[in-house]
Amino acid sequence: MGIESIQEQLLDLSHQVGLESRNLAILGEGNTSADCGDGTFLVKASGSSLGTLTPAGLSRVYLDKVLGYLENDSMDDVAVKDALTDCLVDPTHSRPSTETFFHALCLTVGGAHWIAHTHPVSCNAILCSRQLSAPFLNHLFPDGIVVCGRNVAVVPYVDPGFQLSKEFGRVLHSFQDTYGTNPKLILMENHGICALGQTAAEALNIQLMADKWARIILGTAAFGGPNFLPDSTVDRIESRPDEHYRREMLASKK
């Protein structure tokens, strides 16, 4: 896939998750990225808006350079700013988002090709509550399993930027050690969610399904609370060949 096609799809994904009516991200919230397949990736520039993103609002960065900076134990704000500028393929591009670091991890350690990070009102109503991510740790309906995966990853609140990205690395490795696979949905407590897709369509699907999942959790509060599916049922949905096929078909559709 050529860089022009990747850029076009990334802009479309950004506009889709940035639609005001969806309440996934407003103003400068959230960010998106895509692997260019040549050792670089495109990521939303700092301060730009997903809903109105233009080519000028994307930054292309060197993957290895970003990962190299993550080998540091810590970096202050000035060092992070300088590092992000240093990682630019084209120095005339705007400085990339401070969350570029965790995008690089999701695109490598996490095995994804397309990333969408947002702050949905529905999800944050739960992730910012006293229950944090707990209501998402059990499934309620089949499509949540098919689209968002059998298990979700959880990142506790960490100061956004470099330290958050370090925590992402720890969580991704722990998830792989526990489940032998990569997560599709990462819940960021007191912050938002991150969708890891193999295609732009899959990243959008995960975002939309996570929003629906959160709305259903919130809705059950009026009727006695959630009725979670038993693990045996969840495992059955996850292992069914027809559901694997449906997952692939959904991820391939724009």
GIZI-V713393 format. One record per residue. RES is the residue in one small letter. SS is DSSP state (A for helix, B for strand, O for the rest). Layout:
# GIZI-V713393
res=RES ss=SS
res=RES ss=SS
This chain:
# GIZI-V713393
res=m ss=O
res=g ss=O
res=i ss=A
res=e ss=A
res=s ss=A
res=i ss=A
res=q ss=A
res=e ss=A
res=q ss=A
res=l ss=A
res=l ss=A
res=d ss=A
res=l ss=A
res=s ss=A
res=h ss=A
res=q ss=A
res=v ss=A
res=g ss=O
res=l ss=O
res=e ss=A
res=s ss=A
res=r ss=A
res=n ss=O
res=l ss=O
res=a ss=O
res=i ss=O
res=l ss=O
res=g ss=O
res=e ss=O
res=g ss=O
res=n ss=B
res=t ss=B
res=s ss=B
res=a ss=B
res=d ss=B
res=c ss=O
res=g ss=O
res=d ss=O
res=g ss=O
res=t ss=B
res=f ss=B
res=l ss=B
res=v ss=B
res=k ss=B
res=a ss=B
res=s ss=O
res=g ss=O
res=s ss=O
res=s ss=O
res=l ss=A
res=g ss=A
res=t ss=A
res=l ss=O
res=t ss=O
res=p ss=A
res=a ss=A
res=g ss=A
res=l ss=B
res=s ss=B
res=r ss=B
res=v ss=B
res=y ss=B
res=l ss=A
res=d ss=A
res=k ss=A
res=v ss=A
res=l ss=A
res=g ss=A
res=y ss=A
res=l ss=O
res=e ss=O
res=n ss=O
res=d ss=O
res=s ss=O
res=m ss=O
res=d ss=O
res=d ss=A
res=v ss=A
res=a ss=A
res=v ss=A
res=k ss=A
res=d ss=A
res=a ss=A
res=l ss=A
res=t ss=A
res=d ss=A
res=c ss=O
res=l ss=B
res=v ss=O
res=d ss=O
res=p ss=O
res=t ss=O
res=h ss=O
res=s ss=O
res=r ss=O
res=p ss=B
res=s ss=O
res=t ss=O
res=e ss=O
res=t ss=A
res=f ss=A
res=f ss=A
res=h ss=A
res=a ss=A
res=l ss=A
res=c ss=A
res=l ss=A
res=t ss=A
res=v ss=O
res=g ss=O
res=g ss=O
res=a ss=O
res=h ss=O
res=w ss=B
res=i ss=B
res=a ss=B
res=h ss=B
res=t ss=B
res=h ss=O
res=p ss=O
res=v ss=A
res=s ss=A
res=c ss=A
res=n ss=A
res=a ss=A
res=i ss=A
res=l ss=A
res=c ss=O
res=s ss=O
res=r ss=O
res=q ss=O
res=l ss=O
res=s ss=O
res=a ss=A
res=p ss=A
res=f ss=A
res=l ss=O
res=n ss=O
res=h ss=O
res=l ss=O
res=f ss=O
res=p ss=A
res=d ss=A
res=g ss=A
res=i ss=A
res=v ss=A
res=v ss=A
res=c ss=A
res=g ss=O
res=r ss=O
res=n ss=O
res=v ss=O
res=a ss=B
res=v ss=B
res=v ss=B
res=p ss=O
res=y ss=O
res=v ss=O
res=d ss=O
res=p ss=O
res=g ss=O
res=f ss=A
res=q ss=A
res=l ss=A
res=s ss=A
res=k ss=A
res=e ss=A
res=f ss=A
res=g ss=A
res=r ss=A
res=v ss=A
res=l ss=A
res=h ss=A
res=s ss=A
res=f ss=A
res=q ss=A
res=d ss=A
res=t ss=A
res=y ss=A
res=g ss=O
res=t ss=O
res=n ss=O
res=p ss=O
res=k ss=O
res=l ss=B
res=i ss=B
res=l ss=B
res=m ss=B
res=e ss=O
res=n ss=O
res=h ss=O
res=g ss=B
res=i ss=B
res=c ss=B
res=a ss=B
res=l ss=B
res=g ss=B
res=q ss=O
res=t ss=O
res=a ss=A
res=a ss=A
res=e ss=A
res=a ss=A
res=l ss=A
res=n ss=A
res=i ss=A
res=q ss=A
res=l ss=A
res=m ss=A
res=a ss=A
res=d ss=A
res=k ss=A
res=w ss=A
res=a ss=A
res=r ss=A
res=i ss=A
res=i ss=A
res=l ss=A
res=g ss=A
res=t ss=A
res=a ss=A
res=a ss=A
res=f ss=A
res=g ss=O
res=g ss=O
res=p ss=O
res=n ss=O
res=f ss=O
res=l ss=O
res=p ss=O
res=d ss=A
res=s ss=A
res=t ss=A
res=v ss=A
res=d ss=A
res=r ss=A
res=i ss=A
res=e ss=A
res=s ss=A
res=r ss=O
res=p ss=A
res=d ss=A
res=e ss=A
res=h ss=A
res=y ss=A
res=r ss=A
res=r ss=A
res=e ss=A
res=m ss=A
res=l ss=A
res=a ss=A
res=s ss=A
res=k ss=O
res=k ss=O
